[in-house]
Amino acid sequence: AVHEDDDDEEEQGEEERKRKKKNRHSASKKRNKKIRRAPLVHCVRRMLNVRPPEADGGRCAMDVAGTRALHHLIRGEGSRANGDVLEALVGDETLSGEEWEWIANDGMGSVCIVD
């Protein structure tokens, strides 16, 4: 009799685990539907976070981690994303001519992005 009770408890435990897993999966789907994805152009712009030089002839300020991440995304091999990131970076909506000039005059910006 003891073994039958153990089997019943195991079956109930297994059914409970399956039910919880199903609920987590459906909740995850609902959350994902609510998330709006930002266009890649906006992501690239935020990753660079280019700010103007404080003085004439000075260097612009950029987000180091974001700039290096973009560098690796662009230079990465075997990824479909690198072409998309490159297109977003050079698109008309991403950076102005003046911002490109700031980046070209910046050591890190010129090495990571312009080259």
C-alpha distances in whole Angstrom, upper triangle without the diagonal:
4,5,5,7,9,10,11,13,15,16,17,19,20,21,23,25,26,27,29,31,32,33,35,37,38,39,41,43,44,45,47,49,50,52,55,57,60,63,63,67,66,63,66,68,66,65,69,69,73,75,79,81,82,86,88,87,84,81,78,75,72,68,68,64,64,67,66,63,65,67,64,63,66,67,63,63,61,60,61,61,64,66,65,65,69,70,68,70,74,73,76,74,72,75,79,82,82,79,79,82,80,78,80,82,79,78,74,75,77,75,72,73,76,76
4,6,5,6,9,10,11,13,15,16,17,19,20,21,23,25,26,27,29,31,32,33,35,37,38,39,41,42,44,45,47,49,50,54,55,58,61,61,65,63,61,63,66,63,62,66,67,70,73,76,78,79,83,85,85,81,78,75,72,69,65,65,61,62,65,63,60,63,64,61,60,64,64,61,61,59,58,59,59,62,64,63,63,67,68,66,68,71,71,74,72,70,73,77,79,80,76,77,80,78,75,78,79,76,75,71,72,74,72,69,70,74,74
4,5,5,6,9,10,11,12,14,15,16,18,20,21,23,24,26,27,29,30,32,33,35,36,37,39,41,42,44,46,47,48,52,53,56,59,59,63,62,59,61,64,62,61,64,65,69,71,75,77,78,82,84,83,80,76,74,71,67,64,63,59,60,63,61,58,60,62,59,58,61,62,58,58,56,55,56,56,59,62,60,61,64,65,64,66,69,69,72,70,68,71,75,77,78,74,75,78,76,73,76,77,74,73,69,70,72,70,67,68,71,71
4,5,5,6,9,10,11,12,14,15,17,18,20,21,23,24,26,27,29,30,32,33,35,36,38,39,41,42,44,46,47,51,52,55,58,58,62,61,58,61,64,61,60,64,65,69,71,75,77,78,82,84,83,80,77,74,71,67,64,63,60,60,63,61,58,60,62,59,58,61,62,58,58,56,55,56,56,59,61,60,60,64,65,63,65,69,68,71,69,68,71,74,77,78,74,74,78,76,73,76,78,75,74,70,70,73,71,67,68,71,72
4,5,5,6,9,10,11,12,14,15,16,18,20,21,22,24,26,27,29,30,32,33,35,36,38,39,41,42,44,45,49,50,54,56,57,61,59,57,60,62,59,59,62,63,67,69,73,75,76,80,82,81,78,75,72,69,66,62,62,58,58,61,60,57,59,61,58,57,61,61,58,58,56,54,55,55,58,60,59,59,63,64,62,64,68,67,70,67,66,69,73,76,76,72,73,76,74,72,74,76,73,72,68,69,71,69,66,67,70,71
4,5,5,6,9,10,10,12,14,15,16,18,20,21,22,24,26,27,29,30,31,33,35,36,37,39,41,42,44,47,48,52,54,55,58,57,54,57,59,57,56,60,61,64,67,70,72,74,77,79,79,75,72,69,66,63,59,59,55,55,59,57,54,56,58,55,54,58,58,55,55,53,52,52,52,55,58,56,57,60,61,60,62,65,65,68,65,64,67,70,73,74,70,70,73,72,69,71,73,70,69,65,66,68,66,63,64,67,68
4,5,5,6,9,10,10,12,14,15,17,18,20,21,23,24,26,27,29,30,32,33,35,36,38,39,41,43,46,47,51,53,53,57,56,53,56,59,56,55,59,60,64,66,70,72,73,77,79,78,75,72,69,66,63,59,59,55,55,58,56,53,55,57,54,53,56,57,53,53,51,50,51,51,54,56,55,55,59,60,58,60,64,63,66,64,63,66,69,72,73,69,69,73,71,68,71,73,70,69,65,65,67,65,62,63,66,66
4,5,5,6,8,10,11,12,14,15,16,18,20,21,23,24,26,27,29,30,32,33,35,36,38,40,41,45,46,50,52,53,56,55,53,56,58,56,55,59,60,63,66,69,72,73,77,79,78,75,72,69,65,62,59,59,55,55,58,57,53,55,58,55,53,57,57,54,54,52,50,51,51,54,56,55,55,59,59,58,60,63,63,65,63,62,65,69,72,72,69,69,72,71,68,71,73,70,69,65,65,68,66,62,63,67,67
4,5,5,6,9,10,10,12,14,15,16,18,20,21,22,24,26,27,28,30,32,33,35,36,38,39,43,44,48,50,51,54,53,51,53,56,53,53,56,57,61,63,67,69,70,74,76,75,72,69,66,63,60,56,56,52,52,55,54,51,53,55,52,51,55,55,52,52,50,49,49,49,52,55,53,53,57,58,56,58,62,61,64,61,60,63,66,69,70,66,67,70,68,66,68,70,67,66,63,63,65,64,60,61,64,65
4,5,5,6,9,10,10,12,14,15,16,18,20,21,23,24,26,27,29,30,32,33,35,37,38,41,42,46,48,49,52,51,49,51,54,51,50,54,55,59,61,65,67,68,72,74,73,70,67,64,61,58,54,54,50,50,53,52,49,51,53,50,48,52,52,49,49,47,46,47,46,50,52,50,51,54,55,54,56,59,59,62,59,58,61,64,67,68,64,65,68,66,63,66,68,65,64,60,60,63,61,57,58,62,62
4,5,5,6,9,10,11,12,14,15,17,18,20,21,23,24,26,27,29,30,32,33,35,37,40,41,45,47,48,52,51,48,51,53,51,50,54,55,59,61,65,67,69,72,74,74,71,67,64,61,58,54,54,50,50,53,52,49,51,53,50,48,52,52,49,49,47,45,46,46,49,51,50,50,54,54,53,55,58,58,61,58,57,60,64,67,68,64,64,68,66,63,66,68,65,64,61,61,63,61,58,58,62,62
4,5,5,6,9,10,10,12,14,15,16,18,20,21,22,24,26,27,29,30,32,34,35,39,40,44,46,47,51,49,47,50,52,50,49,53,54,58,60,64,66,67,71,73,73,70,66,63,60,57,53,53,50,49,53,52,48,50,53,50,48,52,53,49,49,47,46,46,46,49,51,49,50,53,54,52,55,58,57,60,57,56,59,63,66,67,63,64,67,65,63,65,67,64,64,60,60,63,61,57,58,61,62
4,5,5,6,9,10,11,12,14,15,17,18,20,21,23,25,26,27,29,31,32,33,37,38,42,44,45,48,47,45,48,50,47,47,50,51,55,57,61,63,64,68,70,70,67,63,60,57,54,50,50,47,47,50,49,45,47,50,47,45,49,50,46,47,45,43,44,43,47,49,47,47,51,52,50,52,56,55,58,55,54,57,60,63,64,60,61,64,62,60,62,64,61,61,57,57,60,58,54,55,59,59
4,5,5,6,9,10,11,12,14,15,17,19,20,21,23,25,26,27,29,31,32,36,37,40,43,43,47,46,43,46,48,46,45,49,50,54,56,60,62,64,67,69,69,66,62,59,56,53,49,49,45,45,48,47,44,46,48,45,43,47,48,44,44,42,41,41,41,44,46,45,45,49,50,48,50,54,53,56,53,52,55,59,62,63,59,59,63,61,58,61,63,60,59,56,55,58,56,53,53,57,57
4,5,5,6,9,10,11,12,14,15,17,18,20,21,23,25,26,27,29,31,34,36,39,42,43,46,45,43,46,48,46,46,49,50,54,56,60,62,64,68,69,69,66,63,60,57,53,50,50,46,46,49,48,44,46,49,46,44,47,48,45,45,43,41,41,41,45,46,45,45,49,49,48,50,53,53,55,53,52,55,59,62,62,59,59,63,61,59,61,63,61,60,56,56,59,57,53,54,57,58
4,5,5,6,9,10,11,12,14,15,16,18,20,21,23,24,26,28,29,33,34,38,40,41,45,43,41,44,46,44,44,47,48,52,54,58,60,62,65,67,67,64,61,58,54,51,48,48,44,44,47,46,43,45,47,45,43,46,48,44,45,43,41,41,41,44,46,44,44,48,49,47,49,52,52,54,51,50,53,57,60,61,57,58,61,59,57,60,62,59,58,55,54,57,56,52,52,56,57
4,5,5,6,9,10,11,12,14,15,16,19,20,21,23,25,26,27,31,32,35,38,39,42,41,39,42,44,41,41,45,45,49,51,55,58,59,63,65,64,61,58,55,52,48,45,45,41,41,44,43,40,42,44,41,40,43,44,41,41,39,38,38,37,41,43,41,41,45,46,44,46,49,49,51,49,48,51,54,57,58,55,55,58,57,54,57,59,56,55,51,51,54,52,49,49,53,53
4,6,5,6,9,10,11,12,14,15,17,19,20,21,23,25,26,30,31,34,37,38,41,40,38,41,43,41,41,44,45,49,51,55,58,59,63,65,64,61,58,55,52,48,45,45,41,41,44,43,39,41,44,41,39,42,43,40,40,38,36,36,36,39,41,39,40,44,44,43,45,48,48,50,48,47,50,54,57,57,54,54,58,56,54,56,58,56,55,52,51,54,52,48,49,52,53
4,5,5,6,9,10,11,12,14,16,17,19,20,22,23,25,28,30,34,36,37,41,40,38,41,43,41,41,44,45,49,51,55,57,59,62,64,64,61,58,55,52,48,45,46,42,41,44,44,40,42,44,42,40,43,45,41,42,40,38,37,37,40,42,40,41,44,45,43,45,48,48,50,47,46,50,53,56,57,54,54,58,56,54,57,59,56,56,52,52,54,53,49,49,53,54
4,5,5,6,9,10,10,12,14,15,17,18,20,22,23,27,28,32,34,35,39,37,35,38,40,38,38,42,42,46,48,52,54,56,59,61,61,58,55,52,49,45,42,42,39,38,42,41,38,39,42,40,38,41,43,39,40,38,36,36,35,39,41,38,39,42,43,41,43,46,46,48,45,44,47,51,54,55,51,52,55,54,51,54,56,53,53,49,49,52,50,47,47,50,51
4,5,5,6,9,10,11,13,14,15,17,19,21,22,25,26,30,32,33,36,35,33,36,38,36,36,39,40,44,46,50,53,54,58,60,59,56,53,50,47,44,40,40,37,36,39,38,35,37,39,37,35,38,39,36,37,35,33,33,32,35,37,35,36,39,40,38,41,44,43,46,43,42,45,49,52,53,49,50,53,51,49,52,54,51,51,47,46,49,48,44,44,48,48
4,5,5,6,9,10,11,13,14,16,17,19,21,24,25,29,31,32,36,35,33,36,38,36,36,40,41,45,47,51,53,55,59,60,60,57,54,51,48,44,41,42,38,37,40,40,36,37,40,38,35,38,40,37,37,35,33,33,32,36,37,35,36,39,40,38,40,43,43,45,42,42,45,48,52,53,49,50,53,52,49,52,54,52,52,48,47,50,49,45,45,48,49
4,5,5,6,9,10,11,12,14,16,17,19,22,24,28,31,32,35,34,32,35,37,35,35,39,40,43,46,49,52,53,57,59,59,56,53,49,46,43,40,41,37,36,40,39,36,37,40,38,36,39,41,38,39,36,34,34,33,36,38,35,36,39,40,38,40,43,42,44,42,41,44,47,51,51,48,49,52,51,49,52,54,51,51,47,47,49,48,45,45,48,49
4,6,5,6,9,10,11,12,14,16,17,20,22,25,28,29,33,31,29,32,34,32,32,36,36,40,42,46,49,50,54,56,55,53,49,46,43,40,37,37,34,33,36,36,32,34,37,34,32,36,37,35,36,34,31,31,30,33,35,33,33,37,37,35,37,40,40,42,39,38,41,45,48,49,45,46,49,48,45,48,50,48,48,44,43,46,45,41,41,45,46
4,5,5,6,9,10,11,13,15,16,19,20,24,26,27,31,30,28,31,33,31,31,35,36,39,42,46,48,50,54,55,55,52,49,46,43,39,36,37,33,32,35,35,31,32,35,33,31,34,35,33,33,31,29,28,27,31,33,30,31,34,35,33,35,38,38,40,37,37,40,43,46,47,44,45,48,47,44,47,49,47,47,43,42,45,44,40,40,43,44
4,5,5,6,9,10,11,13,15,18,20,24,26,28,31,30,28,32,34,32,32,36,36,40,42,46,49,51,54,56,55,53,50,46,44,40,37,38,35,33,37,37,33,34,37,35,32,35,37,35,35,33,30,30,29,32,34,31,32,35,35,33,36,39,38,40,37,37,40,43,47,48,44,45,49,47,45,48,50,48,48,45,43,46,45,42,41,44,46
4,5,5,6,9,10,11,13,17,19,22,25,27,30,28,27,30,32,30,30,34,34,38,40,44,47,48,52,53,53,51,47,44,41,38,35,36,33,32,35,35,31,33,36,34,32,35,37,34,35,34,31,30,29,32,33,31,31,35,35,32,35,38,37,39,36,35,38,42,45,46,43,44,47,46,43,46,49,46,47,43,42,45,44,40,40,43,45
4,5,5,6,9,10,11,14,16,19,22,23,27,25,24,27,29,27,27,31,31,35,37,41,44,45,49,51,50,48,45,41,38,35,32,33,30,28,32,32,28,29,32,30,28,31,33,30,32,30,27,26,25,28,30,27,28,31,31,29,32,35,34,36,33,32,36,39,42,43,40,40,44,43,40,43,45,43,43,40,39,41,40,37,36,40,41
4,5,5,6,9,10,13,15,19,21,23,26,25,23,27,29,27,28,31,32,35,38,41,44,46,50,51,51,49,45,42,39,36,33,34,31,29,32,32,29,29,32,31,28,31,33,31,31,29,26,25,24,28,29,26,27,31,30,28,31,34,33,35,32,32,35,38,42,43,40,40,44,43,40,43,46,43,44,40,39,42,41,37,36,40,41
4,5,5,7,9,12,15,18,21,23,26,25,24,27,29,27,28,32,32,35,38,41,44,46,49,51,51,48,45,42,39,36,33,35,32,30,33,34,30,31,34,33,30,33,35,33,34,32,29,28,26,30,31,28,28,32,31,29,32,35,33,35,32,32,35,38,42,43,40,41,44,43,41,44,46,44,45,41,40,43,42,38,38,41,42
4,5,5,7,10,13,16,19,21,24,22,21,24,26,24,25,28,29,32,34,38,41,42,46,47,48,45,42,39,36,33,30,32,28,27,30,31,27,28,31,30,27,30,33,31,32,31,27,26,24,28,29,26,26,30,29,27,29,32,31,33,30,29,32,36,39,40,37,38,41,40,38,41,43,41,42,38,37,40,39,35,35,38,40
4,5,5,8,10,14,16,18,21,20,19,22,24,22,23,26,27,30,33,36,40,41,45,46,46,44,40,37,34,31,29,30,27,25,28,28,25,25,29,27,24,27,30,28,29,27,24,23,21,24,26,22,23,27,26,24,27,30,28,30,27,27,30,33,37,38,35,35,39,38,36,39,41,39,39,36,34,37,37,33,32,35,37
4,6,8,10,14,16,19,22,20,20,23,25,24,25,28,28,32,34,37,41,43,46,47,47,45,42,38,36,33,31,32,29,27,30,31,27,27,31,30,27,29,32,30,31,29,26,24,22,26,27,23,24,28,27,24,27,30,28,30,27,27,30,34,37,38,35,36,40,39,37,40,42,40,41,38,36,39,39,35,34,37,38
4,6,10,13,16,18,21,19,19,22,23,22,23,27,27,30,32,35,39,40,44,45,45,43,40,37,34,31,29,31,28,26,29,30,27,27,31,30,27,29,32,31,32,31,27,26,24,27,28,24,24,28,27,24,27,30,28,29,26,26,29,32,36,37,34,35,39,38,36,39,41,39,40,37,35,38,38,35,33,36,38
4,6,9,13,15,18,16,15,19,20,18,20,23,23,27,29,32,35,37,40,42,42,40,37,33,31,28,25,27,25,22,25,27,23,23,27,26,23,26,29,27,29,28,24,23,20,23,24,21,21,24,24,21,24,26,25,26,23,23,26,29,33,33,31,32,35,34,32,35,38,36,37,33,32,34,34,31,30,33,35
4,6,9,12,15,13,13,16,18,16,18,21,21,24,27,30,33,35,38,39,40,38,35,31,29,26,24,26,24,21,24,26,22,22,25,25,22,24,27,26,28,27,23,21,19,22,22,19,19,22,21,18,21,24,22,23,20,20,23,26,30,31,28,29,32,32,30,33,35,34,35,32,30,32,33,29,28,30,33
4,6,9,11,10,10,13,15,14,15,18,19,22,24,28,31,33,36,37,37,35,32,29,27,24,22,24,21,18,21,22,19,18,22,22,19,20,24,23,25,24,20,18,15,18,19,15,15,18,18,15,17,20,19,20,17,17,20,24,27,28,25,26,30,29,27,30,32,31,32,29,26,29,29,26,24,27,29
4,6,8,7,7,10,11,11,13,15,16,19,21,24,28,30,33,34,34,32,29,25,23,21,19,21,19,16,18,20,18,16,20,20,17,19,22,22,24,24,20,18,15,17,18,14,13,16,15,12,15,17,16,17,14,13,17,20,23,24,22,22,26,25,24,27,29,27,29,26,24,26,27,23,21,24,27
4,5,6,7,9,10,11,13,15,16,18,21,24,27,30,32,33,32,31,28,25,23,20,19,21,20,16,18,20,17,15,19,19,16,17,21,20,23,22,19,16,13,15,15,11,11,14,12,9,12,14,12,14,11,11,14,18,21,22,20,20,24,24,22,25,27,26,28,25,22,24,25,22,20,22,24
4,5,5,6,9,10,10,12,14,16,19,22,25,28,31,31,31,29,26,23,21,18,17,19,17,14,15,17,14,12,15,16,12,13,17,17,19,19,16,14,10,12,12,8,7,10,9,6,9,12,10,13,11,10,13,17,19,21,18,18,22,22,19,22,25,23,25,22,19,21,22,18,16,18,21
4,5,5,6,9,10,11,12,14,17,19,23,25,28,28,28,26,23,20,19,16,16,18,17,14,14,17,15,12,15,17,14,14,18,18,21,21,18,16,13,13,13,10,8,10,9,5,7,9,8,10,7,6,9,13,16,17,15,15,19,19,17,19,22,21,23,21,17,19,21,18,15,17,20
4,5,5,6,9,10,10,13,15,18,22,24,27,27,27,26,23,19,18,15,15,17,16,13,14,17,15,13,16,18,16,16,20,20,23,24,20,19,15,16,16,13,11,13,12,9,10,12,11,12,9,7,10,14,17,18,15,16,20,19,17,20,23,22,23,21,18,21,22,19,16,19,22
4,5,5,6,9,10,13,16,19,22,25,27,28,28,26,23,19,17,14,13,15,13,10,12,14,12,10,14,15,13,14,17,18,21,21,18,17,13,14,15,12,9,12,12,9,10,13,13,15,12,10,12,16,19,20,16,17,20,19,17,20,23,21,22,19,17,20,20,17,15,18,20
4,5,5,6,9,11,14,17,20,23,25,26,25,23,20,17,15,12,11,13,12,8,9,12,10,8,11,13,11,11,15,16,19,20,17,16,12,12,13,11,7,9,10,7,6,10,10,13,11,8,10,13,16,17,13,14,17,16,14,17,19,18,19,16,13,16,17,13,11,14,17
4,5,5,6,8,11,14,17,20,22,23,23,21,18,14,13,10,10,13,13,9,10,13,12,10,13,16,14,14,18,19,22,24,21,20,16,15,16,14,11,12,12,9,8,11,11,12,9,6,7,11,14,14,11,12,15,14,13,16,18,16,18,16,13,16,17,15,12,15,18
4,5,5,8,11,14,17,20,23,24,24,21,18,15,13,10,9,12,11,8,10,13,12,11,14,16,15,16,19,20,23,25,21,21,17,17,18,16,13,15,15,12,11,14,14,15,13,10,11,14,17,17,13,15,18,16,14,18,20,18,19,17,14,18,19,16,14,17,20
4,6,9,12,15,18,20,23,24,24,21,18,15,12,9,7,9,8,4,6,9,8,7,11,12,12,13,16,17,20,22,19,19,15,15,17,15,11,13,15,12,11,14,15,17,15,11,12,16,18,18,14,15,18,16,13,17,18,16,17,14,12,15,16,13,12,15,18
4,5,9,12,14,17,20,21,20,18,14,11,9,6,5,8,9,5,5,9,9,8,10,13,13,13,16,18,21,23,21,21,17,16,17,16,12,13,15,12,10,13,14,15,14,10,10,13,15,14,11,11,14,12,10,13,15,12,14,11,9,12,13,11,10,12,15
4,6,10,13,15,18,19,19,17,14,10,8,5,6,9,10,8,8,12,12,12,14,17,16,17,20,21,25,27,24,24,20,19,21,19,15,16,18,14,12,15,16,16,14,11,10,13,15,14,10,12,15,12,11,15,16,13,15,13,11,15,16,14,13,15,18
4,7,9,12,15,16,15,13,10,7,6,5,7,10,12,10,10,13,14,13,15,18,18,18,20,23,26,28,26,26,22,21,21,20,17,17,18,15,13,14,16,16,14,11,9,11,12,11,7,9,11,8,8,12,12,11,13,12,9,13,15,13,12,14,17
4,7,9,12,13,14,11,9,6,5,6,9,12,15,13,13,16,18,17,18,21,22,22,24,26,30,32,30,29,26,24,25,24,20,20,21,19,16,18,19,18,16,14,11,12,14,11,8,11,12,9,10,13,13,11,15,14,12,15,17,16,15,17,20
4,6,9,10,10,9,8,5,7,9,12,15,18,17,16,19,21,19,20,24,24,24,26,29,32,34,32,32,28,27,27,26,23,22,23,21,18,19,20,19,18,15,12,12,12,9,8,11,10,7,10,13,12,11,15,15,13,15,18,18,17,17,20
4,5,7,7,5,5,4,7,10,14,15,19,18,17,20,22,21,22,25,26,25,27,30,33,36,34,34,31,29,30,29,25,25,26,24,20,21,23,22,21,18,15,15,15,11,10,13,11,8,10,13,10,10,13,14,13,15,18,18,18,18,21
4,7,9,6,8,7,9,13,16,18,21,21,20,22,25,24,25,28,29,29,30,33,37,39,37,37,34,32,33,32,29,28,29,27,24,25,26,25,24,22,19,18,18,14,14,16,15,11,14,16,14,13,16,17,16,19,21,22,21,22,24
4,6,5,8,9,12,15,19,20,24,24,22,25,27,27,27,30,31,31,32,35,38,41,39,39,36,34,35,34,31,30,31,29,26,26,27,26,26,23,20,19,18,14,15,17,14,12,15,16,13,14,17,18,18,19,22,23,23,22,25
4,5,9,10,13,17,20,22,25,25,23,26,28,27,27,31,32,30,32,35,38,41,39,39,36,34,34,34,31,29,30,28,25,25,27,25,25,23,19,18,16,13,14,16,13,11,14,15,12,13,16,19,18,18,22,23,22,21,24
4,7,9,13,16,19,20,24,24,21,24,27,25,25,28,30,28,29,33,36,39,37,38,35,32,32,32,29,28,29,28,24,24,26,25,25,23,19,18,16,13,13,14,11,9,12,12,9,11,13,16,15,15,19,20,20,19,21
4,7,10,13,16,17,21,21,19,21,24,23,23,26,28,27,28,31,34,37,36,36,33,31,31,31,28,27,28,27,23,23,25,25,25,22,19,18,17,13,13,14,12,9,11,12,9,9,12,14,14,14,17,19,19,18,20
4,7,9,13,13,17,17,15,17,20,20,19,23,24,23,24,27,31,34,32,33,30,27,28,28,24,23,25,24,20,21,23,23,23,20,16,16,15,12,11,12,10,7,8,10,7,6,9,10,10,11,14,15,15,15,17
4,7,10,12,15,15,13,16,18,17,18,21,22,21,23,26,29,32,30,30,27,25,26,25,22,21,23,21,17,18,20,20,19,16,13,14,14,11,9,10,10,6,7,10,8,7,10,10,9,11,14,14,14,14,17
4,7,9,12,12,11,14,16,16,16,20,21,21,22,25,28,31,29,29,26,24,26,25,21,21,23,20,17,19,21,21,20,17,14,15,16,13,11,13,13,9,9,12,11,8,11,10,9,13,15,14,14,15,18
4,6,9,8,7,10,12,12,13,16,17,17,19,21,25,27,25,26,22,21,22,21,18,18,20,17,15,17,19,19,18,14,13,15,16,14,11,12,13,10,8,12,12,9,11,9,8,11,13,11,11,14,16
4,6,5,6,9,10,11,12,14,15,16,18,20,24,26,24,24,21,19,22,21,17,18,20,17,15,18,20,21,19,15,15,17,19,17,14,15,16,13,12,15,15,12,13,10,10,13,14,12,12,15,18
4,6,5,6,9,10,11,12,14,15,16,18,22,24,23,24,20,19,21,21,17,18,21,19,16,19,21,23,22,18,17,20,21,19,16,16,17,15,12,15,15,12,11,8,9,12,12,10,11,15,16
4,6,5,6,9,10,11,12,14,15,16,20,22,20,22,18,17,20,19,16,17,20,18,16,19,21,23,22,18,18,21,23,22,18,18,20,18,15,18,18,15,14,11,12,15,14,11,13,16,17
4,5,5,6,9,10,10,12,14,15,19,21,18,19,16,15,17,16,13,14,17,14,13,16,18,20,18,15,15,18,20,20,16,16,19,16,14,16,18,15,15,11,11,14,14,10,11,15,16
4,5,5,6,9,10,11,12,14,18,20,18,19,16,14,16,16,12,13,16,14,11,14,17,19,18,14,14,17,18,18,14,13,16,14,10,13,15,12,12,8,7,10,10,7,7,11,13
4,5,5,6,9,10,11,12,16,18,17,18,15,14,16,17,13,14,17,16,13,16,19,22,21,17,17,20,21,21,17,16,18,17,13,15,17,14,12,9,9,11,10,6,9,12,13
4,5,5,6,9,10,10,14,16,14,16,13,11,14,14,11,12,16,14,13,16,18,21,20,17,17,21,22,22,19,18,20,19,16,18,20,17,16,12,12,14,13,9,10,14,15
4,5,5,6,8,10,13,15,13,14,11,9,12,11,8,9,12,11,9,12,15,17,17,13,14,18,19,20,16,15,18,17,13,15,18,16,15,12,11,13,12,8,8,11,12
4,6,5,6,8,12,15,13,15,12,9,12,13,10,10,13,13,11,13,16,19,19,16,16,19,20,20,17,15,18,17,13,14,17,15,13,10,9,11,9,5,6,9,10
4,5,5,6,9,12,11,13,11,9,12,13,10,11,15,15,13,16,19,22,22,18,19,22,23,24,21,19,21,21,17,18,20,18,17,13,13,14,12,8,10,13,12
4,6,5,9,11,8,10,7,5,9,10,7,8,12,12,11,14,16,20,19,16,18,21,22,24,20,19,22,21,18,19,22,20,19,16,15,16,14,11,11,14,14
4,6,8,11,9,10,8,5,7,9,6,6,10,11,9,11,14,18,18,15,16,20,20,22,19,17,20,20,16,17,20,18,18,15,13,14,12,9,9,11,11
4,6,10,9,11,10,7,9,12,10,9,13,14,13,15,18,21,22,19,20,23,23,24,21,19,21,21,18,18,21,19,18,15,14,14,12,9,10,12,10
4,7,6,9,9,6,10,12,11,11,14,15,15,17,19,23,23,21,22,25,26,27,24,22,25,25,21,21,24,22,21,18,18,18,15,13,13,15,14
4,6,9,10,8,10,13,13,13,16,17,17,19,21,25,26,23,25,28,28,30,27,25,28,28,24,24,27,26,24,21,21,21,18,16,16,18,16
4,7,9,9,10,13,14,14,16,18,19,20,22,26,26,25,26,30,30,32,30,27,30,30,27,27,30,29,28,25,24,24,22,19,19,21,20
4,5,6,8,10,10,12,14,15,16,18,20,23,23,22,24,27,28,30,27,25,29,29,25,26,29,28,27,24,22,23,21,18,18,20,19
4,6,6,7,9,11,12,13,15,17,17,21,21,20,22,26,27,29,27,25,28,29,25,26,30,28,28,25,23,24,22,19,18,20,20
4,6,5,6,8,10,10,12,14,15,19,19,17,19,23,25,27,24,22,25,26,22,24,27,25,25,22,20,21,20,17,16,18,18
4,5,5,6,9,10,10,12,14,18,18,16,18,21,22,24,22,20,23,23,20,21,24,23,22,19,18,18,17,14,13,15,15
4,5,5,6,9,10,11,12,16,17,15,17,20,21,24,21,19,23,23,20,21,24,24,24,21,19,19,18,16,14,15,15
4,5,5,6,9,10,10,14,14,13,16,19,21,23,20,19,23,23,20,21,25,24,25,22,19,20,20,17,15,16,17
4,5,5,6,9,10,13,13,11,13,17,19,21,18,16,20,20,17,19,22,21,21,18,16,17,17,13,11,14,15
4,5,5,6,8,12,13,11,12,16,16,19,16,14,18,18,15,16,20,19,20,17,15,15,15,12,10,11,12
4,5,5,6,10,11,10,12,15,16,19,17,15,18,20,17,18,22,21,22,20,17,17,18,16,13,13,15
4,6,5,9,8,7,10,13,15,17,15,14,18,18,16,18,21,20,22,19,16,17,18,15,12,14,16
4,6,9,9,6,8,11,13,15,12,10,14,15,12,14,17,17,18,16,13,14,15,12,9,10,13
4,7,8,7,8,10,11,13,12,10,13,15,13,13,17,17,19,17,14,14,16,14,10,10,13
4,5,6,8,10,11,14,13,12,15,17,15,16,20,20,22,21,17,17,19,17,14,14,17
4,6,7,8,9,12,12,11,15,16,16,17,20,21,23,22,18,19,21,20,16,16,19
4,6,8,11,13,12,12,16,17,16,18,21,21,24,22,19,20,22,20,17,17,20
4,7,10,12,10,10,14,14,13,15,18,18,20,19,15,17,19,16,13,14,18
4,7,8,6,7,10,10,10,12,15,15,18,17,13,14,17,15,12,12,16
4,5,5,6,9,10,11,12,14,15,19,18,15,16,19,18,15,14,18
4,5,5,6,9,10,11,12,14,18,18,14,14,18,18,14,13,16
4,5,5,6,9,10,11,13,16,17,14,14,18,18,15,14,17
4,5,5,6,9,10,11,14,14,11,12,15,15,12,12,16
4,5,5,6,9,10,13,13,9,9,13,13,10,9,12
4,5,5,6,9,12,13,10,10,13,14,12,10,13
4,6,5,6,10,11,8,9,13,13,12,11,14
4,5,5,8,8,5,6,9,10,8,8,11
4,5,8,9,6,5,8,10,8,6,9
4,7,9,8,7,10,12,11,10,12
4,6,5,6,8,10,10,10,12
4,6,5,6,9,10,10,11
4,6,5,6,8,9,10
4,6,5,5,7,9
4,6,6,5,6
4,6,6,5
4,6,7
4,6
4
